[in-house]
Amino acid sequence: MTKPFCTAFALVSLLASAGANDLPAIQSELFQELELVYQDTFTGEAAVLNTEFWEVRQSSTWSIKDGVLSGGPSSPEFQAKKLASNDPSHAGLKPVIWLKKVPENFVCSLRMRYDAPAYQRGFPLLDLGHHIHTVVFSEKATTLTIKKNVETLPVMEPLFALNQWHDVTIELKKGTLLLTIDGKKHRFESTNIDMTGQAQIDFKAVDHGTCQIDHVRVWAGR
């Protein structure tokens, strides 16, 4: 049976799970057609983490409560073990989780926040592909770093502030990344933008901080 598609210039409403009909409609700028791959509102009586699409990393702690996926640091015991083994970068000081099965050409829409204590330095990020397209959020800029050091593209907007909710949409196809935060957009263009061989989005918060995701949807774009 042929899978249903939706025209990108018509508002997308392929929503079936509990609470999904209340999610904002999406209008793609990069794709003519979208196929819904995954969606989750983290609601329902038996809401549990769908491990087919999510992978918890660094033993950080994740749970679903009141319709929100919430992540915090790993246990003190795990942190101590990793720090003693000279592996502080993987000690679980920050919540880390991977969203898997992300298409090569995709649209991802979600409502999320990164929280951090006032004393904690550092900035949260999203990895589109593992260490491939790293989007780092700071107070004054948003920076796209490609393959760690191949190319760095800083912009003044859109910004992602700590300790508050944001509506985020990411559209990516070879050569183009469109990032929208709370309605403000920036279009990154580079021959180095390419998700070939990648299939994940990594969420990485601030040390000793938290990450919360209210809902998420992923489409394959054509």
C-alpha angles and dihedrals in degrees: 000000000000113000116239119255132194128214111247093225091057117072111265117237106161092137126141113149125093111292093003094113088066094058119109117263119251128223115192123216097188102045137054093202134030130196116197109235103171141355134174134177093179091232136125134077094283101036108164133161110276101228091189086074104021132060121187113219136202090013089281114164120253131176141159118237132160092354096308131109105222129190132191138171124293122267119286088245093057092046092051092050093051094044090051089053091054093248102119094151090067098037094111094244086144130038111259128182135165125220104210137199092042110164122241089245109035153154118215121187123183146149112229148144140204116213127195135176115255093247095053120100123204139068134257124238148189121224114206097200115358105299089335106106108012115190109195120191121209134164095265106024148021113224129198111202116187120211091344097285110007094097137353121201115182122186133182093226150076096040129194113207125204122245098026139084121261134188107225130187123182123190119183136177130152108299097008138073119181114195120190123184119180090338096310114117141198125184115211114198124188138135086234094065103101133135095194108144092009125106109169149072116214121210113204121176132193121286109277089006134109140240124213128188119190098184139343137195130184127194133184109233128218 
